[in-house]
Amino acid sequence: MTGPTAQPTDPETYASLHADATALLEGWQPTSPEAASARERTLTLLDAGPIAMSRQHRPGHITASTLVLDATGTRVLLCLHGKFGRWVQLGGHCEPVDETLVAAALREATEESGIAGLRIDPMPIDIDVHEVLCQGGSRHYDVRFAVLAPPGAVEQISDEAEELGWFPPDRLPEPLAGGTAQLVAPALAALRRSPLRLAP
């Protein structure tokens, strides 16, 4: 679901998701000094209550995104975003159906890639805070995760992407969205230490 009509007017709709996001980030060890600063800013945003999970919150809201790697860990899946014309990781807004932030990230990755059977590392690999055009101007507090695609996965383009493509981590496409390249190293590290990793 996308667009304002998908958003409930009662912010308590997001109460359990808000509690999950708060607990997850409070227990997370940031992967870089920049991520540590973004985590503190995000926890401050969460002090606003469950409304911080909804795009209705004009000062800013939590989003969830993923860097999807293929089963060998040698390619990453990016989408050429239809609205701003840059290659970016998969992800988007939280929805009322999401019980956890990990579930929101996995739902977005599945919807935008068209790939069934994705597996997600439940610990974030990064947080990035950036300006967006939501609600006439807002901020995304984007919590990012590593995802592994099953062997032989074939992507399917969604309504939000002009194109999907697999790229070697050291040869990402241009123009690339700010903050996307910084996901590669922590994603590869996460999948090396995670049971999600299929390749030796």
MOJOQUI-V844454 format. One record per run of one state. SS is the DSSP state (a for helix, b for strand, c for the rest). FROM is the first residue (numbers start at 1). LEN is the number of residues. Records with the same first field share a line. If there is no record, write none. Layout:
BEGIN
SS = FROM-LEN  FROM-LEN
END
This chain:
BEGIN
c = 1-3  7-4  27-6  47-3  54-7  70-6  82-5  89-1  94-7  114-5  121-5  133-1  137-1  149-12  168-8  177-6  194-7
a = 4-3  11-16  33-14  50-4  101-13  134-3  183-11
b = 61-9  76-6  87-2  90-4  119-2  126-7  138-11  161-7  176-1
END
